[in-house]
């Protein structure tokens, strides 16, 4: 059902883009908008991962430079039956993480130094399992295309201000069409983009819990990340707000309302869903545990259970 909703929302985003073209230039404007959307999607398909990683000054690491972090990702990728993604670290004190790439064979995962310093190894595993779930579900491509179209809609809205005010036959709706293109269309694009992101987050939480084997690892991590995001500013995210929906928790603010204007579901609601998974019997092995083993999960925190922390990544990420 989530895939059907996502497909419908992407179709709505594309239709909105074409509608703006029509409001600005009639049928010819609509066709130009369609061509531009297709070109931008092709470009983002091949270059999205490089662009996003560069925006956030991510540095690639390996088993030598970040041994524990790298080994966690490698084990989780094996659990998920995924190719080993490229692994990046972002020198940023705000705890957060994201995944990018056009497909599992060309994927990358990135975590901030704030996340690797603040979370236990188990919590890091929960977060990276969530990001690998996005890779497995191909959400990284969907979210990048959505961000590209949303950016293009804003660009067209600016064009409408300069070129849409003429009263010739190219603009069938006249000044009303210009106002719609300038004001309503970017807002509608933002809402669709947020709806797509929220649809995919719950699915990634569930699959991530399955990949790492312990839902409460991710639940505890989400609680810590949400608190860190509220306290710690992220300048790179502020400069590139179109990428905010790619992070595990919105890096722009400590938004608490689970409403239409939030890029992510409410953190407490996500934790409650993970608690239900844990209560249903999921868990008992962990990302690196052998058959029949079980990780102790003591009661802690306002949300219920939290993972037993057996250690933290040494240094900022290794």
C-alpha positions as CSV (number, residue, x, y, z in Angstrom):
1,X,0.0,0.0,0.0
2,X,2.9,2.4,0.8
3,X,4.3,1.9,-2.7
4,X,0.9,2.7,-4.3
5,X,0.7,5.9,-2.2
6,X,4.2,6.9,-3.2
7,X,3.5,6.3,-6.9
8,X,0.4,8.4,-6.6
9,X,2.2,11.3,-4.9
10,X,5.0,11.3,-7.4
11,X,2.4,11.4,-10.2
12,X,0.8,14.3,-8.4
13,X,4.1,16.1,-8.2
14,X,4.8,15.7,-11.9
15,X,1.2,16.8,-12.8
16,X,1.7,19.9,-10.6
17,X,4.9,20.7,-12.4
18,X,3.2,20.4,-15.8
19,X,0.2,22.4,-14.5
20,X,2.5,25.3,-13.6
21,X,3.9,25.2,-17.1
22,X,0.3,25.4,-18.5
23,X,-0.5,28.4,-16.2
24,X,2.5,30.2,-17.4
25,X,2.5,29.4,-21.2
26,X,-0.5,27.3,-22.1
27,X,0.0,23.9,-23.9
28,X,3.4,24.8,-25.1
29,X,4.5,25.8,-21.6
30,X,3.1,22.5,-20.3
31,X,5.2,20.5,-22.8
32,X,8.3,22.5,-22.0
33,X,7.8,21.8,-18.3
34,X,7.4,18.1,-19.1
35,X,10.7,18.1,-21.0
36,X,12.5,20.0,-18.2
37,X,11.2,17.6,-15.6
38,X,12.4,14.6,-17.6
39,X,15.8,16.2,-18.1
40,X,16.2,17.0,-14.4
41,X,15.1,13.5,-13.3
42,X,17.7,12.0,-15.7
43,X,20.4,14.3,-14.3
44,X,19.4,13.6,-10.7
45,X,19.3,9.8,-11.4
46,X,23.0,9.7,-12.3
47,X,24.3,12.5,-10.0
48,X,22.1,12.7,-6.9
49,X,24.4,10.9,-4.5
50,X,27.4,13.0,-5.4
51,X,25.4,16.2,-5.1
52,X,23.9,15.5,-1.7
53,X,27.2,14.2,-0.2
54,X,29.0,17.2,-1.5
55,X,26.4,19.6,0.0
56,X,27.0,18.1,3.4
57,X,30.8,17.9,3.1
58,X,30.8,14.1,3.6
59,X,34.1,12.2,3.7
60,X,34.3,8.6,2.7
61,X,35.8,6.2,5.3
62,X,36.8,2.5,5.3
63,X,37.6,-0.2,7.7
64,X,41.0,1.3,8.4
65,X,39.8,4.9,9.2
66,X,36.4,4.0,10.9
67,X,36.7,0.3,11.8
68,X,33.6,-0.2,14.1
69,X,31.3,2.0,12.1
70,X,32.3,0.3,8.8
71,X,32.0,-3.2,10.3
72,X,28.5,-2.4,11.5
73,X,27.4,-1.3,8.1
74,X,29.0,-4.3,6.4
75,X,27.2,-6.7,8.8
76,X,23.9,-5.0,8.3
77,X,24.3,-5.0,4.5
78,X,24.9,-8.7,4.7
79,X,21.8,-9.2,6.8
80,X,19.7,-7.2,4.3
81,X,21.2,-9.1,1.3
82,X,22.5,-5.8,-0.1
83,X,25.8,-4.9,-1.8
84,X,28.2,-3.1,0.6
85,X,27.4,0.7,0.2
86,X,30.0,3.4,0.3
87,X,30.3,4.7,3.9
88,X,30.7,8.4,4.8
89,X,31.1,10.5,7.8
90,X,29.9,14.2,8.1
91,X,31.9,16.4,10.5
92,X,28.8,17.9,12.2
93,X,28.0,17.8,15.9
94,X,24.2,17.3,15.3
95,X,23.3,13.6,15.5
96,X,21.8,12.5,12.2
97,X,22.2,10.2,9.2
98,X,20.9,9.6,5.7
99,X,21.3,7.3,2.7
100,X,21.5,8.2,-1.0
101,X,22.2,6.6,-4.4
102,X,20.1,5.6,-7.4
103,X,20.0,1.9,-6.6
104,X,21.5,-0.6,-4.1
105,X,24.5,-1.1,-6.3
106,X,25.4,2.6,-6.2
107,X,24.3,3.5,-2.7
108,X,26.0,5.4,0.1
109,X,25.2,5.9,3.8
110,X,26.4,8.8,5.9
111,X,26.4,9.5,9.6
112,X,27.4,12.7,11.4
113,X,30.2,12.7,14.0
114,X,27.6,13.9,16.4
115,X,25.6,10.7,15.9
116,X,28.7,8.4,16.2
117,X,29.9,10.1,19.3
118,X,26.5,10.3,21.1
119,X,25.0,6.8,20.3
120,X,26.1,3.4,21.5
121,X,27.2,0.8,18.9
122,X,23.8,-0.9,19.1
123,X,22.0,2.4,18.5
124,X,24.3,3.2,15.5
125,X,23.4,-0.2,14.2
126,X,19.7,0.6,14.5
127,X,20.1,3.9,12.6
128,X,22.2,2.4,9.8
129,X,19.7,-0.5,9.5
130,X,17.0,2.1,8.9
131,X,19.1,3.8,6.2
132,X,19.8,0.5,4.5
133,X,16.1,-0.2,4.5
134,X,15.7,3.0,2.5
135,X,18.3,1.6,0.1
136,X,16.6,-1.7,-0.2
137,X,13.2,-0.1,-0.8
138,X,14.8,2.3,-3.4
139,X,13.5,5.2,-1.4
140,X,16.8,7.1,-2.0
141,X,15.9,7.5,-5.7
142,X,12.3,8.4,-5.0
143,X,13.2,11.0,-2.5
144,X,15.9,12.6,-4.8
145,X,13.5,12.8,-7.7
146,X,10.9,14.4,-5.5
147,X,13.4,16.9,-4.2
148,X,14.4,17.7,-7.8
149,X,10.9,18.3,-9.0
150,X,10.0,20.4,-5.9
151,X,13.1,22.6,-6.6
152,X,12.0,22.9,-10.2
153,X,8.5,23.9,-9.2
154,X,10.0,26.7,-7.1
155,X,12.1,27.8,-10.0
156,X,9.1,27.9,-12.3
157,X,7.2,29.9,-9.8
158,X,10.0,32.5,-9.9
159,X,9.8,32.5,-13.7
160,X,6.1,33.1,-13.5
161,X,6.7,36.4,-11.7
162,X,8.9,37.7,-14.5
163,X,7.4,36.1,-17.6
164,X,3.8,35.2,-16.7
165,X,2.3,38.6,-16.2
166,X,1.7,39.3,-19.9
167,X,-1.9,39.2,-21.1
168,X,-1.4,37.3,-24.3
169,X,-2.9,34.0,-25.2
170,X,0.1,32.0,-24.0
171,X,-1.2,32.4,-20.4
172,X,-4.8,31.1,-20.4
173,X,-5.5,32.0,-16.8
174,X,-4.0,35.5,-16.9
175,X,-2.9,37.1,-13.7
176,X,-4.8,34.5,-11.6
177,X,-2.6,31.8,-13.2
178,X,0.5,33.8,-12.3
179,X,-0.6,34.1,-8.7
180,X,-1.4,30.4,-8.5
181,X,2.0,29.5,-9.9
182,X,3.8,31.9,-7.5
183,X,2.1,31.1,-4.3
184,X,-0.1,27.9,-4.4
185,X,2.1,25.6,-6.5
186,X,5.3,25.8,-4.3
187,X,3.2,25.2,-1.2
188,X,1.5,22.2,-2.8
189,X,4.8,20.8,-3.9
190,X,6.2,21.1,-0.4
191,X,3.1,19.2,1.0
192,X,3.5,16.4,-1.5
193,X,7.2,16.1,-0.8
194,X,6.6,15.9,2.9
195,X,3.8,13.3,2.4
196,X,6.1,11.1,0.4
197,X,8.8,11.3,3.0
198,X,6.5,10.5,5.9
199,X,5.0,7.5,4.0
200,X,8.5,6.0,3.6
201,X,9.8,6.6,7.1
202,X,7.5,4.2,8.9
203,X,8.3,1.5,6.3
204,X,12.0,2.1,6.8
205,X,11.7,1.9,10.5
206,X,10.0,-1.5,10.3
207,X,12.4,-2.9,7.8
208,X,15.3,-1.5,9.7
209,X,14.2,-3.2,12.8
210,X,14.0,-6.5,10.9
211,X,17.5,-6.0,9.5
212,X,19.2,-5.3,12.8
213,X,17.0,-7.7,14.7
214,X,16.3,-5.4,17.7
215,X,13.5,-2.7,17.2
216,X,14.4,-1.0,20.5
217,X,18.0,-0.2,19.3
218,X,16.4,2.2,16.7
219,X,13.8,3.4,19.2
220,X,16.5,4.5,21.6
221,X,18.5,6.1,18.8
222,X,15.5,8.1,17.6
223,X,14.9,9.5,21.1
224,X,18.5,10.6,21.4
225,X,18.7,12.0,17.9
226,X,15.5,14.0,18.3
227,X,16.9,15.6,21.5
228,X,20.2,16.4,19.8
229,X,18.5,18.0,16.8
230,X,16.5,20.3,19.0
231,X,19.7,21.5,20.7
232,X,22.3,21.5,17.9
233,X,22.2,23.7,14.8
234,X,23.0,22.2,11.4
235,X,24.3,25.0,9.1
236,X,24.7,22.7,6.0
237,X,21.1,21.5,6.3
238,X,19.9,25.1,6.7
239,X,21.7,26.0,3.5
240,X,20.2,23.0,1.7
241,X,16.7,22.6,3.1
242,X,15.5,20.5,0.1
243,X,17.6,17.6,1.5
244,X,16.1,17.7,5.0
245,X,13.6,14.9,4.2
246,X,16.5,12.5,3.5
247,X,17.7,12.5,7.1
248,X,16.4,10.0,9.7
249,X,15.0,13.0,11.6
250,X,14.4,16.5,10.2
251,X,17.7,18.4,10.8
252,X,16.1,21.8,10.4
253,X,14.1,21.9,13.7
254,X,12.8,19.9,16.6
255,X,9.3,19.7,15.0
256,X,7.0,17.7,17.3
257,X,3.7,17.9,15.5
258,X,2.6,14.8,13.4
259,X,0.8,16.9,10.9
260,X,0.8,17.7,7.2
261,X,3.6,20.3,7.6
262,X,6.2,18.0,9.1
263,X,8.8,16.3,6.8
264,X,8.9,13.3,9.2
265,X,6.4,11.5,11.4
266,X,6.4,12.4,15.0
267,X,9.3,10.8,16.8
268,X,7.2,9.5,19.7
269,X,4.8,7.8,17.2
270,X,7.7,6.1,15.5
271,X,9.0,4.9,18.8
272,X,5.6,3.5,19.7
273,X,5.4,1.6,16.5
274,X,8.9,0.1,17.2
275,X,7.7,-0.8,20.7
276,X,4.8,-2.7,19.2
277,X,7.3,-4.6,17.0
278,X,9.4,-5.5,20.0
279,X,6.3,-6.5,21.9
280,X,5.2,-8.8,19.1
281,X,8.4,-10.8,19.6
282,X,10.7,-9.3,17.0
283,X,14.3,-9.3,18.3
284,X,16.6,-11.7,20.0
285,X,19.7,-11.8,17.9
286,X,21.0,-8.4,17.0
287,X,22.9,-7.5,13.9
288,X,26.0,-9.5,14.7
289,X,24.7,-12.2,17.0
290,X,24.9,-15.9,16.3
291,X,21.9,-18.3,16.2
292,X,20.0,-18.7,19.4
293,X,21.7,-15.7,21.1
294,X,19.7,-12.9,22.7
295,X,20.6,-9.3,23.6
296,X,19.5,-8.0,27.0
297,X,17.0,-5.1,26.6
298,X,16.5,-3.4,30.0
299,X,13.7,-1.0,30.8
300,X,14.8,2.6,30.4
301,X,13.6,6.0,29.3
302,X,10.1,7.5,29.0
303,X,9.3,5.4,25.8
304,X,9.8,2.0,27.4
305,X,12.7,-0.3,26.6
306,X,16.2,0.8,25.5
307,X,19.1,-1.3,24.3
308,X,21.9,-2.5,26.5
309,X,24.9,-0.4,25.5
310,X,28.0,-2.6,25.3
311,X,30.3,0.2,24.0
312,X,30.6,3.3,22.0
313,X,32.5,3.9,18.8
314,X,36.1,4.9,19.8
315,X,37.1,8.4,18.9
316,X,34.8,10.4,16.7
317,X,33.8,7.4,14.5
318,X,36.3,4.6,14.8
